[in-house]
Amino acid sequence: MSEHTSAVRRVFSEMVEALGPGPLREAALVEHVFPFFSRVLNREGIYLANHSLGRPLDQTSEDVREALDLWYADMDHAWGAWLGEIEAFRARIARLINWPRADAIIPKTAAGQGLRAVLNALPLTCPNIVTTTGEFDSIDFILRSYESRGRANLTLVEPDETGLFHADDVIGAIRPETDLVVVSIVCYATGQLIDGVEEIIACAHAEGALVLLDAYHAAGAMPLPHGSLNADFVIGGSYKYTRGGPGACWLAIHPRHLDRHEPELVTLDTGWFARKDPFAFQRGSIERAGDGNAWLESTPMVLSAYQARAGLELTLALGVDRLRGYNLRQQAFLIEQLRRRSVPVRETHPRGAFVLVPSADVKADVARLAERGVIADGRPCPSGRGGHVRLCPDILTTEAEMGEAAERVAGALLARGRQQS
């Protein structure tokens, strides 16, 4: 661990001590956490898109500067520190999701890249894949692209008439010939936390299939379901809840797929860093590393590891359990404020980290909110009927802001109603 990282951890440790034990409280967060975010808190507007792009700490720019300063000062010798930071990133993600080994965390620039690494490791030319129509666009697009080229057979599980997915429907689609199941822990469009992920994994394994979980809307926002730790693969990233921006993503591989002398899964998404000794430059040999490094690719990303550092350290210091509890209380408060103003709210139980407001014209409603200084976004419903505006408070969102946001949301919807009439 670098002296810089140690210093940041000490500061965060002191912050957590100042916050005190038990549930997080707004007054304590304002006093002890808000100062770490002075740059983003100086922005105008009420930011409720924390489920999309997380707000960075002031420290994030200093961390990226550290990586660049190493480049300027040490040139090629910067690689020692750079590689050390990449290993630290892997260790932080392992801690975040309670993964048993840091070497089983493979840095990626996108979660979809992690999916492709898995698809390109399956020993079949055209695997049978069960997934849902509620997966994020990138995951869905990759899977359909493979199918269009004869590289996959997809079985698509549809939502019910309300747009929600059920574990029993996914389980019912799994057959003895199924090779891979791809499913999100939290659905990106509706915030639905899939109840029964453990049962899906157990059923898939009983039929001899592998399971890949998309944890992008779960990791950092909530503890992952305990049974999800038995998944074969998990993908996610730092863009949202751990405030690491784009490019700092990862693929987690269960160690059971790494510890065999002759692993059954060997991905074609590879490069020289996957070699047993990458710096030996031994041509003619394709001997891979004997651990998770066998899944690395070519020259790795560097800046993303630094970019993700402060957000991950803060999340780990505060604790995902405490963050989840605080977010659920915030959601309850925001829902109450919206309903007081006759704004319809769609609640799903269990759910992820954001609140849904039904919308017949998502794009127009998001634009109306932006005009009123509320930054949000929206997504169409997986059922194809309508959509929702997504509102996500975080530890930087005060109750006063949520009350004001509810007032502005109500005004935007009233404006919409007047235009439609």
N, C-alpha and C positions, 0 to 999 in steps of 0.2 A: 504494500500500500504506500502511495506517495505521501510526502509530508503535507502536500496540499489537501489530499483527500482526508488525511487524519485530522487536519485542522477543521475542515468542513464538518466532519462527523462530531468533533468535540462541540462545535457551535450548535449543531442540531441536538446533540445530547443535552446541552444546557437548556435549549429551548423546550425540549420535552419535559425536563425536570421542572421548569418554570410553569408549564401548563398544568402540572399536577396530575394525580391519578384519576382514573374514572373517565366518564364520557367527556368528549370535547365540548367546550363551551364557547359561545361567540365572543364574549368579552375577553377571554384569555387568548383566543386566536387573534383578535384585533391587536392586542398588546404585544404578543410574542411571535406571531407568524406573519402578519401583514407586512412588517418591515422588510421581510425578505423579498417582497414583490412590489417595491416602490414604483418600478417602471410601468408595469401593466396596470397598477391601481391608479396611475395618473391619467389613464385613458378615459375618454368620455363614454357614456353609455353603460347599460347594465348587461354584463356578459353572461349569457345563459347557454352558451354552446360548449361548455366544458366537457361534454360527452364527445365532442368532435375534436377540436384542437385545444389541448390543455394549455393553461397560462403558465409561462416560464418564470422561474425565479430570476432575480437579478444576477445570481451567481452563475447562471447558465452561460451568459456571454463571457464571463471571466474564464469559465472552464474551456470554452471553445478557443478563447485567446491563448490559453495555456498550450493547447495542442499546436496552434500556429506558431507560437513563440519557440517551441521546440524545433519546429521545422526551420525557422529562420536561424536559430542559434546553432543547431547541431546537424542540419541537413540529414544525410543518410543515417547518422547515428541516432536520430530521433526515434528510429524504429524500436529500440529497446523499451523506451517509455510508452510508445504507442501500443505495442503489443501487450504490455502490462496493463494498460487501461482497457483493452479489449477483454482480457481475462477477468478484470474486475467487473466489467459489464456483465459477462456471463455469470459470475458469482452473484451479482445483485439480482439478476432475473431468477436464478435458482432459489434465492431466499424469498423473493416476492411470491413465487408460485409453489413454494415448498417442494421443489424438485430435488431428488436425492443427490444429484451430482452436477457440478458446474460445467464439466466437460461435455455433458449431455445437452447443453444449451448451445445452439448454433446461431451465431449472429446472421441476420438477414436484413436486406434493405426494405423488404415488404413482407407482410404475412403471406401474400400469394406466392412469393418466391419459396417460402417454406412448404407450401402445398405442392408446388411443382417438384421440389426436391423429393418429396415422398412419392408422388406419382411416377417419377423417373427412377425410383428405387424398386417399384413393384416388379416381381419377376415375370409378370404376364404382359403380353403384347396389348391386350384389350381387357383390362380388369372390369369387374362388375362393381359399381359404386352406388351406394344408397346415400342420398342427401336430401335436403329440403329446398323448397322454393323460397325460403326466407333467409338464405345465406347472403352475405354481403356481395355486392355486385362483382367485385374482383374475383372472389372465390367462385361464384356462379359462372362468370365469364370464362375462367380458366377451365372449369369442368366441362362446360358446353363446348369449348374450343377443342378439347381432347376428344369429346364424343364426335364432333363434326369431322375429325380426321381419322376416325376409326380407332382411336386410342383409348376409348372408354365406353362402357355401356352404363347409362345413368338410369336409376330408379328415383323419381322425384316425389317426395312426400309433400302433399298440399296441406295448407292450413284448414281449420274448420271455417264455418261461415262467418265467424267473428274475426278471422285473421290470425288465430293463435294455433300453435303447433303442440302436439301431444306426443310424449315419449312412446306411448302404446302404438301410435301410427308408424313411428320410425321402426320400432321393434317388429311390427307386423310386416314391414317391407324387407326385413333381413331374411335371406334364404341361405341354404347351404352353399350356394354358388357365389354368395356375396364375398367380395375381397376387401372392400374398404367402406367404412361409414364416415361421412363428413358432416358434422353438425356443430352449430354454435351453442355455447353455454348460455349466452344472452343474445337474443335476436336484435340486430341493429336497427330495424325499422320500428319495432313495437316495444323494445325494452323488456320483452318477456324473458324471464329466467326459466329455462327449460327444466321442469321438475321431472326428474327421472333419468338424468344423464348416467348415473351409476348403473341403472338397469339396462340402458342402451349398450353400454360397454360390456356388461356381463353377457347379454344376449349375443352380441357380435362375436365375442371371444368364444362362446360356446359353439358358434357356427364356423369357427375358424377364420373370422374376418378381423381386420385391423380397424382401429378407430382413430380418427383425427378430430380433435376438438378445436374450434375457433374460440379463443379466450380474449379476443381484442376488447370486448365490452365487459369483461369480468376482471381480468388481471389488474390489480391496483385499485379497483373500485369495490371489491368484495373478496373475502376468502373463497378460493375455488372449492366447489363441492369436493368433499374428501374422496369420494369414489373416482373423481376425474383424474386423480393421481395414477390410476391404473390404465389410463389411456395410452395408446402406443405413441401418439404424437399430439402436441399442443402447439398452436401458433398464436402469436400476439405481437403487440408492439407498444412503443412508448408515446405515440402521438397524442393519446387522449389523457388517461387518468394519471399517468406518471410524468406528464409534462416534459417529455423528451423530444417532441417535434418529429418531423418526418425522417424516415430512414433508419431509425433505431428499433428494428424488429427482430424477431427470433423464432426459431423452431426448437421445441423441446422434444427429445427422443427418450423413450423409456430405456433405462440401462439394459433391460433384458435383450434389446436388439443390438447392443454394443459389446457384450461380454463374451460372445461366442468366438472361438478361434476362427471359424469361417462363417461370418454373419450371413444370414439369408438375404438381408436387405443391403444392397450396395447401390447408392444413387449415382446416376450419370451426371447430376449437377455437381461437378467436381472441379478440381484445379490443383495447383502445385502445393497449396497449404494442406491438402488432405494426405499428402505423402507421409510415410513413416518418418523420413528425415528430409523435410522440404529444402533444406539448404545444402544438401549433398549434391543436388543436380545430377542425379544418376539416371541417365537415359535408358530406356528399354524396360525399366521396372515399373510396375503399377502397384507395388506394395503400399498399402495404406497404413495410416496410424492405427494403433490397436485400441483406441478409445473413441470418444465422440469427435475428435479432430478428423476422423475419417470422413466426416460429413462436411468439412470446410470446403471452400472453393478456391478461387484465385486470390490475388492480393486483397486483403480485407478492407472494409470501411474503417476509418479511423475517427473522423470528426464526429460521427454519430454516437460513438461510445462516450466521448466527452460531453456532447450535447445532452445526452440522457442522464448524466451523472447526478446532477443536483436534484432533479426531480425524483429519481429513484431513491437517493439517500433520504430525502425528505419523507417520501412515502413509507420507507422502511422504518424511519425514526418514529413517525407518528403511529404507525401500525395500521394495517388494513382493516382489522376488526373495528378500531375506533373510527376510522374514516367511514366505514360502511354504516355504523350506527348513527353518526352525525348526518350523513347524507339522507338516510331514511327519515330522520326527524325533519330535515329541511324539506324533503319532498312532501311530507305530511302538512307542514306549514304552508308551503306554496299551493298545494291543492286546496287547502281551506281558504286561502286568500282568493284564489280564482273562483271558487264556488260561491263565495260571498258576493261576488260581482257577476254571478249568473253565467260564468264561463264554463262550458262543458269540459269535463276532464275524463279521460279514459284511464282507468286503473287496471293493471294486470297484477295478479298475485300468483307466485312471487315475481318480482321484477328487478330490473337492473338499477341504473343510477339516474334515470331521467323521467320526466313527467310528459304525458301526451295530451295534446289538445286536438280533437278531431278537426279536420280541415278538408273542404271540398276542393280547394285550390291552394295547395301548399306553397307554391312559389309566390303567389300574390300575397298570402298572409305573412310569409316571412319578410317580404319587402315592406309591407305595412308596418310590421314591428320594427324593422330597421329604421324607418322614417321616424319612429317614436323613440329611438334610442335603446331598443331591446335587441340584442344580438342573439339570434336563435337559428335553427334550421328546421327542415322537415323532410319527411320521406313518405312515399306512397305505401299503402298497406299491401302486404304480400297477397292478400285475397284479390287485389285488383280493384277494390271498391274504396275510393277516397284515399285519404292519407292522414298524417298527423304532423303538427308542429311539435318539435322536441325541445323541452326546456330542462336544463340541467344546472342546478346550483352546485357550488363546491365550497371549500373551506374559506374562500375569499368573498363569498356571497353573504351579505347580511340580511337579517329579517326585514329591515327597512327597505332594502333593494327589492326583495321579493314582493313586499306589499306594493311598492311603486310599479314593479313589473306587471303585477296582476292588474293594476289599474290601467296600464298602457295596453295590455293584451285585450282587456275588455273594450277599450276605446277602439282598438284596431278591428275587433270583430263587429262592433256596432257600425263602424265605417263600412265594413264589408256588407253588412245587412242593408244599409241605406243604398249602397250602389246596386245591390241585387234587386232591391224593390223599385 
